Amino acid sequence: MSPIGRNHQGMFWLVTLLAVQITPGVPFDAAKHPNPIITFVNVKDFKAATYQEAQDTAEIELLSLSQAEGKRASLEIADAGRQRVRIGRANADVTYYPVVRQKYALTNGGEFTLYSFKNPKSPVPPDILNQVAFLETKKPEESRFGLAKKPERLDVRGGPGLLFDQEGELTVFWQEEGVSHVATARLSQSDMMRLIDDLL
């Protein structure tokens, strides 16, 4: 069994059973990055775009909330490009794709944000990316998820995903047909999952 398994049995099983590919990136910094998954662009990088511009630039079909659940308040996109990223003890050239951000004003109050992007091209296999993401470092802020609490595994839209809870703000990460999605909101877990299931 690997060092992860010896030292953190529960996390070892999470990593080995997880079928999603954790996006490679620099350590999460809440002051700069949108969430613990998307750390290859900064919050300030997002620019307003039309629905068609965002879909064409990102080369993905966008998911949307039904009008019964909320109204889209803004749609933005951030370009990423090719970056050299440290993964474990080595550096790797990773090709990232533009990230689309949709913000919704919910019918029942509050805000729901959805990020979507094509899965990056990385020379590092998914199982290694996942193991490295959960490794503990001497300086916690230098780990893949930074100071964020480690995520839980859960089923999302019929497949595996991750749930982060940062002082009441939930972040859910999952993948469908080569596209990664990350939803964030200050909602109960049941309401969050209901909204994610509503996406079409």
C-alpha positions as CSV (number, residue, x, y, z in Angstrom):
1,M,0.0,0.0,0.0
2,S,1.2,3.5,-0.8
3,P,2.2,6.1,1.8
4,I,-1.2,7.6,1.3
5,G,-2.9,4.4,2.3
6,R,-0.7,3.8,5.3
7,N,-1.1,7.3,6.7
8,H,-4.6,8.1,5.6
9,Q,-6.6,5.0,4.9
10,G,-9.9,6.8,4.2
11,M,-8.3,9.3,1.9
12,F,-6.4,6.5,0.1
13,W,-9.7,4.8,-0.8
14,L,-11.2,8.1,-1.8
15,V,-8.4,8.7,-4.3
16,T,-8.3,5.1,-5.7
17,L,-12.1,4.9,-6.1
18,L,-12.5,8.4,-7.5
19,A,-13.2,8.3,-11.3
20,V,-13.0,12.1,-11.9
21,Q,-9.7,13.7,-12.8
22,I,-8.8,16.4,-10.4
23,T,-7.7,19.4,-12.5
24,P,-3.9,20.1,-12.2
25,G,-3.2,23.5,-10.9
26,V,-1.3,25.7,-8.4
27,P,-2.2,25.5,-4.7
28,F,-5.6,27.1,-4.0
29,D,-5.5,30.6,-2.7
30,A,-9.0,31.9,-1.7
31,A,-7.9,35.5,-2.2
32,K,-7.2,34.9,-5.9
33,H,-8.9,31.7,-7.2
34,P,-12.6,31.0,-7.8
35,N,-12.6,27.7,-5.9
36,P,-10.3,24.8,-4.9
37,I,-10.6,23.1,-8.3
38,I,-10.1,26.1,-10.6
39,T,-6.7,27.5,-9.7
40,F,-5.4,28.0,-13.2
41,V,-7.2,31.3,-13.7
42,N,-7.9,34.1,-11.2
43,V,-11.2,35.7,-10.3
44,K,-10.0,38.9,-12.0
45,D,-9.5,37.2,-15.3
46,F,-13.2,36.8,-16.1
47,K,-14.7,39.1,-18.7
48,A,-18.3,39.5,-19.8
49,A,-19.4,37.5,-22.9
50,T,-22.5,36.6,-24.8
51,Y,-23.9,33.1,-24.5
52,Q,-22.8,32.2,-28.0
53,E,-19.4,33.7,-27.6
54,A,-18.8,31.7,-24.4
55,Q,-20.0,28.5,-25.9
56,D,-17.9,28.9,-29.1
57,T,-14.8,30.0,-27.3
58,A,-14.9,27.3,-24.7
59,E,-16.0,24.7,-27.3
60,I,-18.5,23.1,-25.0
61,E,-22.3,22.9,-24.6
62,L,-23.3,25.0,-21.7
63,L,-25.6,23.7,-18.9
64,S,-28.3,26.1,-17.6
65,L,-30.7,26.3,-14.7
66,S,-34.4,26.2,-15.5
67,Q,-36.2,29.5,-15.2
68,A,-38.2,28.1,-12.3
69,E,-35.0,27.8,-10.2
70,G,-33.3,31.1,-11.1
71,K,-32.4,33.7,-13.6
72,R,-29.0,34.1,-15.2
73,A,-27.5,37.4,-13.8
74,S,-24.2,37.3,-15.7
75,L,-22.1,35.2,-18.1
76,E,-18.3,35.6,-18.3
77,I,-15.3,33.7,-19.6
78,A,-11.6,33.5,-18.6
79,D,-8.9,32.2,-20.9
80,A,-6.2,30.0,-19.5
81,G,-3.9,28.6,-22.2
82,R,-0.8,26.5,-21.8
83,Q,0.9,26.6,-18.4
84,R,3.8,24.9,-16.7
85,V,2.6,23.5,-13.4
86,R,4.3,21.7,-10.6
87,I,2.7,18.4,-9.9
88,G,4.2,16.6,-7.0
89,R,8.0,16.9,-7.4
90,A,8.0,17.5,-11.1
91,N,6.9,20.2,-13.5
92,A,4.5,19.5,-16.4
93,D,3.2,21.4,-19.3
94,V,-0.6,21.5,-19.1
95,T,-3.0,22.7,-21.8
96,Y,-6.0,24.5,-20.2
97,Y,-9.2,25.6,-21.9
98,P,-11.3,28.7,-21.3
99,V,-13.6,28.7,-18.3
100,V,-17.2,29.9,-18.5
101,R,-18.8,31.3,-15.4
102,Q,-22.5,31.7,-15.1
103,K,-24.1,33.4,-12.1
104,Y,-27.7,32.9,-11.3
105,A,-30.1,34.9,-9.0
106,L,-32.1,32.1,-7.4
107,T,-35.9,32.3,-7.2
108,N,-35.8,31.5,-3.5
109,G,-33.0,34.0,-2.8
110,G,-29.3,33.7,-2.9
111,E,-26.8,33.1,-5.7
112,F,-25.7,30.0,-7.6
113,T,-22.5,30.0,-9.7
114,L,-21.5,27.4,-12.3
115,Y,-18.1,27.1,-13.9
116,S,-17.6,24.9,-16.9
117,F,-14.5,24.0,-19.0
118,K,-13.1,21.3,-21.2
119,N,-10.9,18.9,-19.2
120,P,-7.2,20.0,-19.5
121,K,-4.6,18.0,-21.4
122,S,-1.9,16.8,-19.0
123,P,0.9,14.4,-19.4
124,V,0.3,13.1,-15.8
125,P,-2.2,10.2,-15.5
126,P,-5.5,11.0,-13.7
127,D,-4.7,8.5,-10.8
128,I,-1.4,10.3,-10.1
129,L,-3.1,13.7,-10.3
130,N,-5.7,12.5,-7.8
131,Q,-3.1,11.1,-5.4
132,V,-0.9,14.2,-5.6
133,A,-4.0,16.4,-4.9
134,F,-4.6,14.7,-1.6
135,L,-1.0,14.5,-0.4
136,E,-0.3,16.4,2.8
137,T,2.6,18.9,2.6
138,K,4.8,20.4,5.4
139,K,3.2,23.7,4.6
140,P,-0.6,23.2,4.2
141,E,-1.0,26.3,2.1
142,E,1.3,24.6,-0.5
143,S,-1.0,21.6,-1.0
144,R,-3.2,21.3,-4.1
145,F,-6.3,22.5,-2.2
146,G,-4.4,25.0,-0.1
147,L,-6.0,25.7,3.2
148,A,-9.4,24.5,2.1
149,K,-10.9,21.6,4.0
150,K,-10.4,18.3,2.1
151,P,-13.4,17.3,0.1
152,E,-15.8,14.5,0.5
153,R,-16.8,12.1,-2.3
154,L,-20.4,12.0,-3.4
155,D,-22.5,11.0,-6.4
156,V,-23.3,13.9,-8.8
157,R,-25.7,13.5,-11.7
158,G,-25.2,9.7,-11.8
159,G,-21.4,9.9,-11.5
160,P,-18.6,10.5,-9.0
161,G,-17.8,14.0,-7.7
162,L,-16.3,16.0,-4.8
163,L,-17.9,18.3,-2.3
164,F,-16.0,21.0,-0.5
165,D,-17.5,22.9,2.4
166,Q,-15.8,26.1,3.3
167,E,-17.6,27.7,6.2
168,G,-21.0,27.2,4.7
169,E,-20.0,27.8,1.0
170,L,-20.4,24.6,-0.9
171,T,-18.4,23.7,-3.9
172,V,-19.3,20.7,-6.0
173,F,-17.0,19.3,-8.7
174,W,-18.0,16.7,-11.3
175,Q,-17.4,15.8,-15.0
176,E,-19.6,14.9,-17.9
177,E,-18.5,13.9,-21.4
178,G,-15.0,15.4,-21.2
179,V,-16.3,18.6,-19.5
180,S,-15.6,19.7,-15.9
181,H,-18.2,21.5,-13.9
182,V,-17.8,23.3,-10.6
183,A,-20.9,24.8,-8.8
184,T,-20.7,27.0,-5.8
185,A,-23.4,28.5,-3.5
186,R,-24.3,29.1,0.2
187,L,-27.0,26.5,0.4
188,S,-27.9,23.4,2.2
189,Q,-26.4,20.3,0.6
190,S,-29.9,19.0,-0.4
191,D,-30.8,22.3,-2.1
192,M,-27.4,22.4,-3.8
193,M,-27.8,18.9,-5.3
194,R,-31.3,19.7,-6.4
195,L,-30.1,22.6,-8.4
196,I,-27.3,20.7,-9.9
197,D,-29.7,17.9,-10.9
198,D,-31.9,20.6,-12.5
199,L,-29.1,21.7,-14.9
200,L,-29.9,21.0,-18.6
